[in-house]
Amino acid sequence: MNSGTVALREKAKLLDTVLDTMDQGLMMIDAAGVVQVCNARALALLDLPPDLMRSRPTFEAVRQYQIARGEFGKASETLQRWVAAGGLECRAHTYERERPDGTVLEIRTVPLPDGGAVRTFTDITARKRAEETLQVSETRLALAQDAGSDGLWDCDLTTGEAWSSDRWWGVLGYEPGELASHARTWRALLHPEDAGAAERALIEHLSGRAPTYMSEHRMRRKDGSWAWMMTRGKVVARAADGRAVRFIGTQIDISARKAAEGQVAHMARHDGLTDLPNRALFYERLEIRLADLHLNGGTCAVLCLDLDRFKAVNDSLGHAAGDFLLRAVAHRIRAVLRADDMVARFSGDEFAVLVADADDPARAEALAARLIAAVQAPIPFGKRRLKVGLSVGIARAPGHGCDSETLVRRADLALYRAKTEGRNTHRVFEPAMDAAEAARRDLERDLRQAIEGDELILHYQPQVSTATGRLLGFEALVRWEHPTRGLVPPNAFIPLAEESGLILPLGEWVLRAACREAALWAHPLKVAVNLSPRQFQQADLPERVLAILTETGLAPTRLELEITETLIINDMARALGILRRLKAFGVSIAMDDFGTGYSSLATLQAFPFDKIKIDRSFVGHVEVSPQAAVIVRAVLGLGRSLGMSVVAEGVETEAQMRFLAAEACDEVQGYLISRPQPIERFAAQIDAPETFVPPGRPDSAVA
């Protein structure tokens, strides 16, 4: 064997080794269509048996083998056409074929110059899967960008050039490309008030001191308005020296959220009805002003305002009229104030004014006079004209206090004085008012102790039949014998109990004590007890009354509860429900002070009262006022028509008694009959109620 043959064989062996170790499959077909070369990789990729290749099959035989196995696709017909045409019409081409096992082959056919062709087979399954995955991801990202509210950006920090998504531009009203996509564009659109904070946050992140960039700031829209944006970003590439070079992130429009937050913040610091600042904001501004006075000197004043006769409007015309009135008053107060003054609504019909500059002591009083004049002018409401007054209390800083609580409290003390000294006027705080307030607090403390210690007493005023003089019952009236003050008049402690909330335990004490006493009487006389507005607001009032009746053993039919019509007008449906439950227990209901309200007839129509009590203001004038006499006659006739008993209160003269007897009034009570006295004084009358003889007057009777 010569050296040439050996070299040829070595080259052939090397070629076979290369062919068998190729990552690609290779098949060479001659001009006659015979497979001359087929490496191991081609056999594996095409799943061909090695024996088939040893026999030097034709390409057609290979094709038929694959067709039988269901693997040969239409794409191979290109090669068949080329073979049939003697290789003249075929050009190089590449196509992909997915095999039954899921693998994907890239098949490339290259014609040879002398006929025949070389085919290569490459497994591109992994690449195809990666491409599909990438396509899905890109599709999802595109959908997210289109459907979401985030604008995306990617900035080259070296050049400032940026890519911004369509959404980034759209939220600001710009078309993509309308402005340069550059960092300087972002800076130019920033609100001047927010630019500093946004830049500082950016520097913190770019320097590495903050892990991410986050900023809330305003940006100018195309129409010139401002949109609130939440921008989040992160450096994703840094140079070798640590310098940030690539910065990506998102931007979302948070204008709606900011507007909602602003509205919530406004509502938390403003009154919902009048839109005036509320108590919290007033105190905040007052404390700021007082701090400024401490540093720079000067004065300010606080005015506490309270409407006079507002409750009468609210009770007679309803809450709609009351709300309208409060809004109108708020508007009038604001119109009187200077720009640097402030008015707030504290609650109900209570307002406060902060006079920022009160160096002239007379200025606050002059302002109070203007406020009173502005508020008392009639306010049109439909066909009505609403009219209220205004009482004002004034305290100045630093003379009357240097802290907000003291200043407001002393202005409130001055207001209390204004209301007790005639209303529709103003008063300036005086040191003596502090002493009066201290005395009031002491009285409140003593009253609380008196209720808890069972130190109160009841006096009883008889109610007798006008026609027969028979004793029918008593009205129970609370009295307070103070250990050091002596007898405290009811008009001194009842309003105090109402203001402090002590009226609830006080009213329950009176009801329990009266029922306990009446249960001991020899004859089943009635006992009448007044209910306060606070008591009537208790939803479980009927159950409380029934519990006391059960505890004391008094029959429900012997208890008479007196209410004023204002208790009903405030919330008629609720009030009538309570009254019906009380009547269902057998308790009698009397309307007290009839004729002094605004809707007495409507109230009588709504509920079947057992008794009407004519107010003493009418009874006391029947001798001198024809109008009063007409009103009393009308009420008596109304009572008879409705089947309700009528009681005349405040009977003090024989002439009044004769008038009532002539008009057939059912019952009377007053000083002519007897002053309220301890029950022991009426022991004989209770034992013999047929003909009432007042205590200490054995020779006279009512009848």
C-alpha positions as CSV (number, residue, x, y, z in Angstrom):
1,M,0.0,0.0,0.0
2,N,1.6,3.2,-1.1
3,S,1.7,6.4,1.0
4,G,-0.9,8.1,-1.2
5,T,-3.5,5.4,-0.4
6,V,-2.7,5.6,3.3
7,A,-3.2,9.4,3.2
8,L,-6.4,9.0,1.4
9,R,-7.7,6.5,3.9
10,E,-6.7,8.7,6.8
11,K,-8.5,11.7,5.2
12,A,-11.6,9.5,4.6
13,K,-11.5,8.4,8.2
14,L,-11.1,11.9,9.4
15,L,-14.0,13.0,7.3
16,D,-16.2,10.2,8.7
17,T,-15.3,11.3,12.2
18,V,-16.1,14.9,11.4
19,L,-19.4,13.9,9.9
20,D,-20.4,11.7,12.8
21,T,-19.6,14.3,15.4
22,M,-21.4,17.2,13.7
23,D,-24.2,18.8,15.6
24,Q,-26.1,19.0,12.3
25,G,-27.4,16.1,10.3
26,L,-26.1,15.9,6.8
27,M,-27.3,14.0,3.8
28,M,-25.7,14.1,0.3
29,I,-27.8,12.9,-2.7
30,D,-26.3,12.4,-6.2
31,A,-27.8,13.3,-9.5
32,A,-29.5,9.9,-9.7
33,G,-31.2,10.4,-6.4
34,V,-29.0,8.0,-4.5
35,V,-28.1,8.9,-0.9
36,Q,-24.3,8.8,-1.0
37,V,-23.6,10.3,2.5
38,C,-25.8,10.3,5.7
39,N,-24.1,11.0,9.0
40,A,-25.1,9.7,12.4
41,R,-26.7,13.0,13.4
42,A,-29.0,12.8,10.4
43,L,-30.0,9.2,11.2
44,A,-30.8,10.3,14.8
45,L,-32.8,13.4,13.8
46,L,-34.8,11.6,11.1
47,D,-35.1,8.4,13.2
48,L,-33.7,6.3,10.3
49,P,-32.3,2.8,10.8
50,P,-28.5,2.5,10.1
51,D,-29.2,-0.6,8.0
52,L,-31.2,1.4,5.6
53,M,-28.3,3.7,4.8
54,R,-25.8,0.8,4.3
55,S,-27.6,-0.4,1.2
56,R,-27.2,3.1,-0.4
57,P,-30.9,3.7,-0.8
58,T,-32.4,6.2,-3.2
59,F,-33.9,9.3,-1.7
60,E,-37.3,8.0,-2.8
61,A,-36.8,4.9,-0.6
62,V,-36.0,7.1,2.3
63,R,-39.0,9.2,1.5
64,Q,-41.3,6.2,1.3
65,Y,-39.9,5.0,4.7
66,Q,-40.7,8.3,6.3
67,I,-44.2,8.4,4.7
68,A,-44.9,5.0,6.1
69,R,-44.0,6.3,9.5
70,G,-46.1,9.4,9.0
71,E,-43.2,11.8,9.2
72,F,-42.6,13.1,5.7
73,G,-44.2,16.5,5.1
74,K,-45.1,18.3,1.9
75,A,-42.0,20.5,2.1
76,S,-39.9,17.6,0.8
77,E,-41.7,17.6,-2.5
78,T,-39.4,20.5,-3.5
79,L,-36.5,18.0,-3.6
80,Q,-38.6,15.5,-5.6
81,R,-39.4,18.1,-8.2
82,W,-35.7,19.0,-8.3
83,V,-34.8,15.3,-8.8
84,A,-37.4,14.8,-11.5
85,A,-36.1,17.9,-13.3
86,G,-32.5,16.7,-13.2
87,G,-31.6,19.4,-10.7
88,L,-32.2,22.2,-13.2
89,E,-35.1,24.0,-11.6
90,C,-34.1,23.8,-8.0
91,R,-32.5,26.5,-6.0
92,A,-31.2,26.6,-2.4
93,H,-34.0,26.8,0.1
94,T,-34.6,26.4,3.9
95,Y,-37.8,25.4,5.7
96,E,-38.9,24.2,9.1
97,R,-40.7,21.0,10.0
98,E,-42.2,19.9,13.3
99,R,-41.9,16.2,13.8
100,P,-44.6,14.0,15.5
101,D,-42.5,14.0,18.7
102,G,-42.6,17.8,18.9
103,T,-39.1,18.5,17.8
104,V,-38.6,21.2,15.1
105,L,-36.0,20.7,12.4
106,E,-34.6,23.4,10.2
107,I,-33.9,21.7,6.8
108,R,-31.7,23.4,4.3
109,T,-31.2,22.1,0.7
110,V,-28.3,23.3,-1.4
111,P,-28.0,22.0,-5.1
112,L,-24.6,20.7,-6.2
113,P,-23.0,22.0,-9.4
114,D,-22.9,18.6,-11.1
115,G,-26.4,17.5,-10.0
116,G,-27.6,16.2,-6.7
117,A,-27.9,18.2,-3.5
118,V,-26.7,18.5,0.1
119,R,-29.3,18.5,2.8
120,T,-28.6,19.7,6.4
121,F,-30.9,19.1,9.4
122,T,-30.6,21.3,12.5
123,D,-32.6,20.8,15.7
124,I,-34.0,24.2,16.5
125,T,-36.6,23.1,19.1
126,A,-35.0,25.1,21.9
127,R,-34.7,28.2,19.8
128,K,-38.3,28.0,18.6
129,R,-39.6,27.6,22.2
130,A,-37.5,30.6,23.3
131,E,-38.8,32.6,20.4
132,E,-42.4,31.7,21.3
133,T,-41.9,32.5,24.9
134,L,-40.4,35.9,24.0
135,Q,-43.3,36.6,21.7
136,V,-45.8,35.8,24.4
137,S,-44.0,38.0,26.8
138,E,-43.8,40.8,24.3
139,T,-47.5,40.5,23.6
140,R,-48.3,40.5,27.3
141,L,-46.2,43.6,27.9
142,A,-47.8,45.4,25.0
143,L,-51.3,44.5,26.4
144,A,-50.2,45.7,29.9
145,Q,-49.0,49.0,28.4
146,D,-52.2,49.5,26.5
147,A,-54.6,48.5,29.2
148,G,-52.7,49.7,32.3
149,S,-52.4,53.3,33.6
150,D,-48.6,53.2,33.9
151,G,-46.4,55.1,31.5
152,L,-43.0,53.4,31.0
153,W,-39.7,55.1,30.4
154,D,-36.0,54.0,29.8
155,C,-33.4,56.7,30.1
156,D,-29.7,56.7,29.1
157,L,-28.3,58.9,31.9
158,T,-25.1,59.5,29.9
159,T,-26.8,61.3,27.1
160,G,-30.2,62.1,28.6
161,E,-31.9,60.4,25.7
162,A,-35.0,58.4,26.7
163,W,-37.6,56.1,25.4
164,S,-41.1,56.8,26.7
165,S,-44.2,54.6,26.1
166,D,-47.3,56.0,24.3
167,R,-49.1,55.9,27.7
168,W,-46.4,58.2,29.2
169,W,-47.3,60.8,26.7
170,G,-51.0,60.1,26.6
171,V,-51.7,60.9,30.3
172,L,-50.3,64.4,29.7
173,G,-52.3,64.9,26.5
174,Y,-49.4,64.8,24.1
175,E,-49.0,62.6,21.0
176,P,-45.9,60.3,21.0
177,G,-43.0,62.3,19.6
178,E,-44.7,65.6,20.0
179,L,-42.0,66.6,22.5
180,A,-38.4,65.4,22.6
181,S,-38.0,62.2,24.6
182,H,-35.3,63.5,26.9
183,A,-34.6,64.0,30.6
184,R,-34.8,67.8,30.1
185,T,-38.4,67.4,28.8
186,W,-39.4,65.7,32.1
187,R,-37.7,68.5,34.1
188,A,-39.4,71.2,32.0
189,L,-42.9,69.7,32.7
190,L,-42.4,69.5,36.4
191,H,-44.4,71.9,38.6
192,P,-42.0,74.6,40.0
193,E,-43.1,73.9,43.6
194,D,-42.4,70.2,43.2
195,A,-39.3,70.2,41.2
196,G,-36.9,70.6,44.1
197,A,-38.3,67.6,46.0
198,A,-38.4,65.5,42.9
199,E,-34.7,66.3,42.0
200,R,-33.6,65.6,45.6
201,A,-35.2,62.2,45.6
202,L,-33.6,61.5,42.2
203,I,-30.1,62.4,43.5
204,E,-30.6,60.2,46.5
205,H,-31.3,57.2,44.3
206,L,-28.7,57.8,41.6
207,S,-26.0,58.2,44.3
208,G,-27.0,54.9,45.8
209,R,-28.3,56.3,49.1
210,A,-31.9,55.2,48.3
211,P,-32.7,51.7,46.9
212,T,-35.4,53.1,44.5
213,Y,-36.6,56.4,43.2
214,M,-40.2,57.4,44.2
215,S,-41.7,60.8,43.9
216,E,-45.2,62.4,43.8
217,H,-45.3,65.6,41.8
218,R,-47.3,67.7,39.4
219,M,-46.6,67.8,35.7
220,R,-48.0,70.2,33.2
221,R,-50.5,68.8,30.7
222,K,-50.7,70.0,27.1
223,D,-53.8,72.0,28.0
224,G,-51.9,73.9,30.7
225,S,-53.5,72.2,33.7
226,W,-51.5,70.2,36.2
227,A,-51.6,66.4,36.7
228,W,-50.4,64.6,39.8
229,M,-48.0,61.8,38.9
230,M,-46.5,59.0,40.9
231,T,-43.1,58.2,39.5
232,R,-41.1,55.1,40.5
233,G,-37.7,54.2,39.0
234,K,-34.5,52.2,39.5
235,V,-31.0,52.3,38.1
236,V,-30.4,49.1,36.2
237,A,-26.8,49.7,35.0
238,R,-23.8,51.4,36.4
239,A,-20.4,52.2,34.9
240,A,-17.2,50.7,36.3
241,D,-16.8,53.7,38.6
242,G,-20.3,53.2,40.0
243,R,-21.9,56.0,38.0
244,A,-25.5,55.3,37.1
245,V,-25.9,55.0,33.3
246,R,-29.3,53.5,32.7
247,F,-32.5,54.4,34.6
248,I,-35.9,52.8,34.0
249,G,-39.3,53.2,35.6
250,T,-43.0,53.9,35.5
251,Q,-45.2,56.9,35.8
252,I,-48.9,56.8,36.8
253,D,-51.5,59.5,36.9
254,I,-52.7,59.9,40.6
255,S,-54.7,63.1,40.0
256,A,-58.0,61.4,41.0
257,R,-56.5,60.0,44.2
258,K,-55.0,63.4,45.1
259,A,-58.3,65.1,44.5
260,A,-60.1,62.5,46.8
261,E,-57.4,62.9,49.4
262,G,-57.8,66.7,49.2
263,Q,-61.5,66.4,49.6
264,V,-61.2,64.1,52.6
265,A,-58.7,66.4,54.2
266,H,-61.0,69.4,53.5
267,M,-64.0,67.6,55.1
268,A,-61.9,66.7,58.2
269,R,-61.2,70.3,58.8
270,H,-64.4,72.0,57.6
271,D,-68.1,71.9,58.5
272,G,-70.2,69.8,56.1
273,L,-73.2,72.1,56.2
274,T,-71.7,75.6,55.9
275,D,-68.2,74.7,54.5
276,L,-66.7,76.9,57.3
277,P,-63.6,75.8,59.1
278,N,-64.5,73.5,62.0
279,R,-63.4,73.6,65.6
280,A,-60.1,71.7,65.0
281,L,-59.0,74.1,62.2
282,F,-60.0,77.1,64.2
283,Y,-57.8,76.0,67.2
284,E,-55.0,75.3,64.8
285,R,-55.1,78.8,63.3
286,L,-55.5,80.3,66.7
287,E,-52.5,78.6,68.1
288,I,-50.4,79.7,65.1
289,R,-51.5,83.3,65.7
290,L,-50.8,83.1,69.4
291,A,-47.3,81.7,68.7
292,D,-46.7,84.7,66.4
293,L,-47.9,87.1,69.1
294,H,-45.4,85.5,71.5
295,L,-42.5,86.1,69.1
296,N,-43.5,89.4,67.5
297,G,-46.0,91.1,69.8
298,G,-49.4,92.4,68.9
299,T,-53.0,91.3,69.8
300,C,-55.8,89.1,68.5
301,A,-59.3,88.5,69.7
302,V,-61.7,85.5,69.8
303,L,-65.5,86.1,69.4
304,C,-67.8,83.3,70.4
305,L,-71.2,83.6,68.7
306,D,-74.5,81.9,69.4
307,L,-77.8,82.4,67.6
308,D,-80.8,83.5,69.6
309,R,-84.2,81.9,68.8
310,F,-82.7,79.4,66.4
311,K,-84.3,76.5,68.2
312,A,-87.7,78.0,67.7
313,V,-87.1,78.2,64.0
314,N,-85.8,74.7,63.8
315,D,-88.6,73.3,66.0
316,S,-91.4,75.0,64.2
317,L,-90.3,74.8,60.5
318,G,-88.1,71.7,60.6
319,H,-84.4,70.9,60.0
320,A,-84.5,72.0,56.3
321,A,-85.3,75.6,57.4
322,G,-82.8,75.4,60.2
323,D,-80.0,74.2,57.8
324,F,-80.9,77.0,55.3
325,L,-80.8,79.5,58.1
326,L,-77.3,78.3,59.3
327,R,-75.9,78.5,55.7
328,A,-77.3,82.0,55.3
329,V,-75.9,83.2,58.7
330,A,-72.5,81.7,57.8
331,H,-72.5,83.7,54.5
332,R,-73.4,86.9,56.3
333,I,-70.7,86.5,58.9
334,R,-68.1,85.9,56.3
335,A,-69.2,89.0,54.4
336,V,-68.6,91.2,57.5
337,L,-65.1,89.9,58.2
338,R,-61.8,91.1,56.8
339,A,-59.6,88.8,54.6
340,D,-57.2,87.9,57.5
341,D,-60.0,87.2,60.0
342,M,-61.5,83.7,60.2
343,V,-65.0,82.3,61.1
344,A,-65.6,78.7,62.2
345,R,-68.7,76.7,63.0
346,F,-68.2,74.8,66.3
347,S,-71.5,72.9,66.5
348,G,-75.3,73.5,66.1
349,D,-75.8,77.3,66.1
350,E,-72.4,78.1,67.7
351,F,-69.7,79.9,65.7
352,A,-66.4,81.5,66.6
353,V,-64.4,84.3,64.9
354,L,-60.7,84.9,65.1
355,V,-59.8,88.5,64.7
356,A,-56.2,88.4,63.6
357,D,-55.4,92.0,64.5
358,A,-57.1,93.6,67.5
359,D,-54.6,96.3,68.6
360,D,-57.5,98.7,68.8
361,P,-59.6,97.3,71.7
362,A,-62.7,98.9,70.2
363,R,-62.3,97.0,66.9
364,A,-63.6,93.6,68.2
365,E,-66.6,95.3,69.8
366,A,-67.4,97.2,66.6
367,L,-67.1,94.0,64.7
368,A,-69.5,92.3,67.1
369,A,-72.0,95.1,66.6
370,R,-71.8,94.7,62.8
371,L,-72.2,90.9,63.1
372,I,-75.3,91.3,65.3
373,A,-76.8,93.8,62.8
374,A,-76.0,91.5,59.8
375,V,-77.5,88.4,61.4
376,Q,-80.7,89.9,62.8
377,A,-81.9,91.1,59.4
378,P,-84.7,88.9,58.2
379,I,-83.7,86.0,55.9
380,P,-86.2,85.0,53.1
381,F,-87.1,81.4,53.1
382,G,-89.8,80.6,50.5
383,K,-92.8,82.7,51.5
384,R,-91.5,83.1,55.0
385,R,-88.9,85.5,56.5
386,L,-86.7,83.9,59.1
387,K,-85.5,86.1,61.9
388,V,-83.0,85.3,64.6
389,G,-80.6,87.2,66.9
390,L,-77.0,86.9,67.8
391,S,-75.2,87.0,71.1
392,V,-71.4,87.5,71.2
393,G,-68.7,87.1,73.8
394,I,-65.3,88.6,73.3
395,A,-61.9,87.8,74.7
396,R,-58.5,89.3,73.7
397,A,-55.0,88.0,73.7
398,P,-52.7,88.5,75.5
399,G,-54.8,90.4,78.1
400,H,-57.4,87.7,78.6
401,G,-55.2,84.7,78.0
402,C,-52.2,83.5,76.0
403,D,-53.3,80.0,75.2
404,S,-56.1,78.9,72.9
405,E,-58.1,77.0,75.5
406,T,-58.2,79.9,78.0
407,L,-59.0,82.4,75.3
408,V,-61.9,80.4,73.9
409,R,-63.2,79.6,77.3
410,R,-63.2,83.2,78.4
411,A,-64.9,84.3,75.2
412,D,-67.5,81.7,75.9
413,L,-68.0,83.0,79.5
414,A,-68.6,86.5,78.0
415,L,-71.1,84.9,75.6
416,Y,-72.9,83.3,78.5
417,R,-73.2,86.7,80.2
418,A,-74.5,88.3,77.0
419,K,-77.2,85.6,76.7
420,T,-78.3,86.0,80.4
421,E,-78.4,89.8,80.1
422,G,-80.8,90.2,77.3
423,R,-79.5,88.4,74.2
424,N,-78.8,90.0,70.8
425,T,-75.9,91.9,72.4
426,H,-72.2,91.4,73.1
427,R,-70.1,91.4,76.2
428,V,-66.3,91.5,76.8
429,F,-64.7,89.1,79.2
430,E,-64.2,90.4,82.7
431,P,-62.2,88.7,85.5
432,A,-65.4,88.4,87.6
433,M,-66.8,86.0,85.0
434,D,-64.1,83.5,86.0
435,A,-65.3,83.6,89.5
436,A,-68.9,83.2,88.3
437,E,-67.8,80.2,86.2
438,A,-66.0,78.7,89.2
439,A,-69.1,79.1,91.3
440,R,-71.1,77.4,88.5
441,R,-68.7,74.5,88.4
442,D,-69.0,74.2,92.2
443,L,-72.8,74.2,91.9
444,E,-72.7,71.5,89.2
445,R,-70.5,69.4,91.5
446,D,-72.8,69.8,94.4
447,L,-75.9,69.0,92.3
448,R,-74.2,65.8,91.1
449,Q,-73.5,64.9,94.7
450,A,-77.1,65.8,95.7
451,I,-78.6,63.4,93.1
452,E,-76.2,60.6,93.9
453,G,-76.8,61.1,97.7
454,D,-80.6,61.3,97.5
455,E,-80.5,64.8,99.0
456,L,-83.1,66.4,96.7
457,I,-86.8,66.8,97.8
458,L,-90.1,67.0,96.0
459,H,-92.8,69.7,96.5
460,Y,-96.3,69.0,95.3
461,Q,-98.8,71.4,93.8
462,P,-102.5,70.3,93.9
463,Q,-104.7,70.0,90.8
464,V,-108.4,70.3,91.6
465,S,-111.7,70.0,89.8
466,T,-113.1,73.5,88.9
467,A,-116.7,72.3,89.2
468,T,-116.6,70.2,92.4
469,G,-113.4,71.3,94.2
470,R,-112.3,67.7,94.5
471,L,-108.6,67.0,94.7
472,L,-107.6,65.1,91.6
473,G,-103.9,64.8,92.0
474,F,-100.6,66.6,92.3
475,E,-97.8,67.9,90.1
476,A,-94.4,66.8,91.5
477,L,-91.8,69.6,91.4
478,V,-88.2,69.1,92.4
479,R,-86.5,71.3,95.1
480,W,-82.9,71.4,96.3
481,E,-82.1,72.4,99.8
482,H,-78.4,73.1,99.7
483,P,-76.5,72.6,103.0
484,T,-74.8,76.0,102.8
485,R,-76.7,77.9,100.0
486,G,-80.1,77.1,101.4
487,L,-83.0,76.6,99.0
488,V,-81.7,76.8,95.4
489,P,-84.5,77.9,93.1
490,P,-85.3,75.5,90.2
491,N,-84.5,78.2,87.6
492,A,-80.9,78.2,89.0
493,F,-80.2,74.4,88.8
494,I,-82.6,73.0,86.2
495,P,-80.8,74.9,83.3
496,L,-77.5,73.8,84.8
497,A,-78.7,70.2,84.8
498,E,-79.8,70.5,81.2
499,E,-76.4,71.9,80.1
500,S,-74.3,69.5,82.0
501,G,-76.3,66.3,81.2
502,L,-77.3,65.8,84.8
503,I,-80.9,66.2,83.8
504,L,-81.1,62.5,83.0
505,P,-80.2,61.2,86.4
506,L,-82.2,64.1,87.9
507,G,-85.3,63.4,85.9
508,E,-85.1,59.7,86.8
509,W,-84.7,60.5,90.4
510,V,-87.8,62.8,90.3
511,L,-89.9,60.1,88.6
512,R,-88.9,57.4,91.0
513,A,-89.4,59.5,94.1
514,A,-92.9,60.8,92.9
515,C,-94.1,57.3,92.1
516,R,-92.8,55.9,95.4
517,E,-94.6,58.7,97.3
518,A,-97.9,58.3,95.3
519,A,-98.0,54.6,95.9
520,L,-98.4,55.3,99.6
521,W,-101.5,57.5,99.3
522,A,-104.8,56.3,100.7
523,H,-106.7,57.4,97.6
524,P,-105.7,56.7,93.9
525,L,-104.9,60.3,93.1
526,K,-102.8,61.1,90.0
527,V,-99.2,62.3,90.2
528,A,-97.9,64.4,87.3
529,V,-94.2,64.5,86.4
530,N,-92.5,66.7,83.7
531,L,-90.2,65.1,81.1
532,S,-87.2,67.0,79.9
533,P,-86.1,67.1,76.2
534,R,-83.0,65.0,77.1
535,Q,-85.1,62.3,78.8
536,F,-87.4,62.1,75.8
537,Q,-84.4,61.5,73.5
538,Q,-83.9,58.1,75.2
539,A,-85.2,55.4,72.9
540,D,-85.9,53.1,75.9
541,L,-87.8,55.7,77.9
542,P,-91.1,53.7,78.0
543,E,-89.2,50.7,79.4
544,R,-87.5,52.9,82.0
545,V,-90.8,54.3,83.1
546,L,-92.4,50.8,83.3
547,A,-89.4,49.6,85.3
548,I,-89.9,52.4,87.9
549,L,-93.6,51.7,88.1
550,T,-92.9,48.1,88.8
551,E,-90.3,48.9,91.3
552,T,-92.5,51.4,93.3
553,G,-95.8,49.5,92.9
554,L,-97.6,52.5,91.4
555,A,-100.4,51.6,88.9
556,P,-99.6,53.0,85.5
557,T,-103.0,54.7,85.3
558,R,-102.1,57.0,88.2
559,L,-99.0,58.4,86.5
560,E,-99.3,61.4,84.2
561,L,-96.3,62.5,82.1
562,E,-96.2,66.2,81.0
563,I,-94.4,67.0,77.8
564,T,-94.0,70.2,75.7
565,E,-94.8,70.0,72.0
566,T,-91.3,70.9,71.0
567,L,-90.3,67.4,72.1
568,I,-92.5,66.1,69.3
569,I,-91.8,68.5,66.5
570,N,-88.1,67.8,66.4
571,D,-88.7,64.2,65.3
572,M,-92.4,63.6,65.2
573,A,-92.4,60.0,64.0
574,R,-90.0,58.9,66.7
575,A,-91.7,60.9,69.4
576,L,-95.2,59.6,68.6
577,G,-93.8,56.1,68.7
578,I,-92.5,56.6,72.2
579,L,-95.8,58.2,73.3
580,R,-97.9,55.4,71.9
581,R,-95.8,52.8,73.8
582,L,-96.3,54.8,77.1
583,K,-100.0,55.0,76.5
584,A,-100.1,51.2,75.8
585,F,-98.7,50.7,79.4
586,G,-101.7,52.8,80.7
587,V,-99.7,56.0,81.4
588,S,-101.5,59.3,80.8
589,I,-99.9,62.0,78.6
590,A,-100.5,65.7,79.0
591,M,-99.4,68.5,76.7
592,D,-97.8,71.2,78.8
593,D,-97.6,74.9,78.0
594,F,-100.2,74.6,75.3
595,G,-100.4,77.6,72.9
596,T,-96.8,78.7,73.3
597,G,-95.5,76.6,70.4
598,Y,-96.0,76.9,66.7
599,S,-97.8,73.7,65.7
600,S,-100.1,72.9,68.6
601,L,-103.1,72.0,66.5
602,A,-101.1,69.7,64.2
603,T,-99.6,68.1,67.3
604,L,-103.1,67.5,68.8
605,Q,-104.3,66.0,65.6
606,A,-101.3,63.6,65.4
607,F,-101.6,62.2,68.9
608,P,-104.6,61.6,71.3
609,F,-103.4,63.4,74.4
610,D,-105.3,62.8,77.7
611,K,-104.9,66.4,78.9
612,I,-104.1,69.9,77.7
613,K,-102.5,72.4,80.1
614,I,-103.1,76.1,79.3
615,D,-99.9,78.1,79.8
616,R,-99.9,80.5,82.7
617,S,-99.0,83.4,80.3
618,F,-102.6,83.2,79.0
619,V,-104.4,82.5,82.3
620,G,-102.7,85.3,84.0
621,H,-104.1,87.9,81.6
622,V,-107.7,86.8,81.1
623,E,-108.9,89.7,83.4
624,V,-107.1,92.4,81.4
625,S,-106.6,91.1,77.9
626,P,-109.5,90.3,75.7
627,Q,-107.2,88.4,73.3
628,A,-106.0,86.2,76.2
629,A,-109.6,85.5,77.2
630,V,-110.5,84.5,73.6
631,I,-107.5,82.2,73.4
632,V,-108.4,80.4,76.7
633,R,-112.0,80.0,75.6
634,A,-110.8,78.6,72.3
635,V,-108.5,76.1,74.0
636,L,-111.3,75.0,76.3
637,G,-113.6,74.5,73.4
638,L,-110.9,72.6,71.5
639,G,-110.4,70.3,74.5
640,R,-114.1,69.5,74.7
641,S,-114.3,68.8,71.0
642,L,-111.4,66.4,71.1
643,G,-112.5,64.7,74.4
644,M,-109.4,65.9,76.3
645,S,-109.4,67.4,79.8
646,V,-108.1,70.9,80.1
647,V,-106.0,72.2,83.1
648,A,-105.4,75.9,83.7
649,E,-102.0,76.7,85.2
650,G,-101.0,79.7,87.2
651,V,-104.4,80.6,88.7
652,E,-103.7,83.3,91.2
653,T,-106.8,85.4,91.6
654,E,-110.4,84.9,92.4
655,A,-111.4,86.7,89.2
656,Q,-109.3,84.2,87.2
657,M,-111.0,81.4,89.0
658,R,-114.5,82.7,88.3
659,F,-113.7,83.1,84.6
660,L,-112.4,79.6,84.4
661,A,-115.4,78.2,86.3
662,A,-117.8,80.1,84.0
663,E,-116.1,78.7,81.0
664,A,-116.3,75.1,82.4
665,C,-112.5,74.5,82.7
666,D,-112.0,71.0,83.9
667,E,-109.1,71.5,86.3
668,V,-107.0,74.3,87.9
669,Q,-103.7,74.7,89.7
670,G,-101.9,77.7,90.9
671,Y,-101.0,79.8,93.9
672,L,-104.7,80.5,94.6
673,I,-105.2,76.8,95.2
674,S,-101.9,76.2,96.9
675,R,-98.2,76.9,96.5
676,P,-96.0,73.8,95.9
677,Q,-95.3,72.3,99.4
678,P,-93.9,69.1,100.9
679,I,-96.4,66.2,100.7
680,E,-96.7,66.1,104.5
681,R,-98.7,69.4,104.4
682,F,-101.4,67.7,102.3
683,A,-101.9,64.6,104.5
684,A,-105.4,65.6,105.5
685,Q,-106.4,66.5,101.9
686,I,-105.2,63.2,100.6
687,D,-107.2,61.3,103.2
688,A,-110.3,63.4,102.3
689,P,-110.0,64.5,98.6
690,E,-113.7,65.1,98.0
691,T,-113.6,68.8,98.9
692,F,-110.2,70.4,98.8
693,V,-109.3,72.8,101.6
694,P,-105.8,74.3,101.1
695,P,-103.4,73.7,104.0
696,G,-103.6,76.5,106.6
697,R,-107.0,77.7,105.2
698,P,-109.6,75.6,107.1
699,D,-112.4,78.1,106.4
700,S,-112.3,78.2,102.7
701,A,-112.7,75.8,99.8
702,V,-112.1,76.0,96.1
703,A,-115.6,75.1,95.0
